[in-house]
Amino acid sequence: MDAKMVNALVGSVYETIRDVLRVEPKLGKPSAVTRIEIPHSVVTVIGITGDMEGSLIYSFSSETALRVVSAMMGMEYGQLDELAMSAIGELGNMTAGKLAMRLEALDKHVDITPPTVVSGRDLRIKSFGAILKLPISVFSNEDFDLHLSVKSGG
C-alpha cells in the first residue's frame, strides 16, 4: 500500500472522528499486518469496490460504542439497540465516504457498500491481500481499532 493511500486513510479517520464525535483523536502508527485481529466486541465492516477492492473495518468495545453513540447524539445513550448500531454503522460509513473522496483525488474511483455492524465475542474476520492496521485513541488509550484490507488496486 503506497504512502498516499495510507495518508488518505489517516486523514479520513482523523477528520471524521474530530468532526462527528467532537474529540481530537490520537492516531497510532499505521502498520502492515498479516491478519486482522479483532480485540473488541463491536465491529463495523464497509466494503470498497471499483479501482480498489477491499474492506474498512472498525472495532471497539461495547463501552466505547456507547460513548460513540452518546457523542453522536449529543446525549447520554445507554444501550446497544438498533438505533445505536445504526449510529455506529454511520460512523464507519462517514469514514469510508471521506476515504472514497480522497481516493478519487488520487484517481482511484471507488464505491462503498452499506455498513454491516456485528457484535459478539471472539469475532474473526478473514481478509485477503494487504492489510493496514491503525490503532486509534479517542476516549482512552487505543480504544478504537481500524483495519484497511486491500485485495486489489491498492
Disulfide bonds with the S-S distance in Angstrom:
none
